């Protein structure tokens, strides 16, 4: 048919609510929404807790330990172990995870 392609349709991005439900079911105590302002840079640091996140808006770059930074966009997930050194940089529109 005219205007139709055989290209697959992209899957819908997971919602924060779906992610929240999955994390609570997996035993996490709380699931938070964390917005970051445009252009924010957070130098190398650690947290005393493990974290798992889903990027829901914007974009960010996450460098874990000495590995090159990963470019993360909506739908991308990341995990950090407790006390794992990392740094973060947020895009021109900020990001929310």
N, C-alpha and C positions, 0 to 999 in steps of 0.2 A: 504494500500500500504506500502511496506517496506520503512522505514525511515520517515514515516509521523506520526505525533502525533495529538491527539485531543486537545492539549494545545492551548489556545487562543494566538494569536499574540499580542505582546505588542503594545500599541498605540504609534505613533511617538511623540517625545517630542515637545512641542510648541517651535516655533522659536522666537528669540528676535523680529523680524519684526512683527510677528503676535501679540505679546504682546504689542509692541509699538503702532500698529494700534488700538488695543482695548483700551489702556489707553488714547490715544489722543481722540478717539471717546467718551470716558467717561468724557471728559472735563479736563484732566490733561494738564497743560501748556507745559510741556516738559518731555521727556523720555530719560534717559541717560544710557549709558553702563558704568559700574563701575568695573574695574578689581582690584583685590587685590593680593598682593604678597604672595608666600607660607609662611605659619607659622605666618602671621600677627595676632596680638592680639590687639583688640581695647577695652579698659576697659569701664566700665559703663559710659554712656553719653546720651545726648538727642539731638534732632534737633528741631528747631522752626517750622517745617513743617511736614505734614503727608507724609508717603512713602509707596509705594507698589512696590514689586520687584519680578522678576522671575530669579532663578538661572539658568544660561545657560552653565556654565563650572565649574569643580572642585567641592569642597564641603566646607561647612561652618557650624559652630554651632552658633546659635543665642539664647541668653537668654534675654527674655523680662521681665522686672521688676524682681520679685523674683522667677519666674517659672524656672524649669530645662531647660537647653539648648536644643533646637531643632536641630537635625542633618538634614541639607538641602543639597540636591543634584540636579543635572540638572533636570528641570521640576517642582521643588518645588517652591511655591510662599510664600511670607510673606507680612504682613502689619504692619506698625507702625503708631500710632497716633502721632500727634504733641506733643512734650515734653514728650514722653513715654521713661522712662529709659530702656536701653538695653546695652548688650555687645556682641561682635562678636569675633569669632576665625576662622581662615581660615586654610584649610587643607594643606598637603604637596605639593600640586600642585597649591595652591592658589584657587581663585574662581572669577567668573565674574557673575554679576547680572545686 
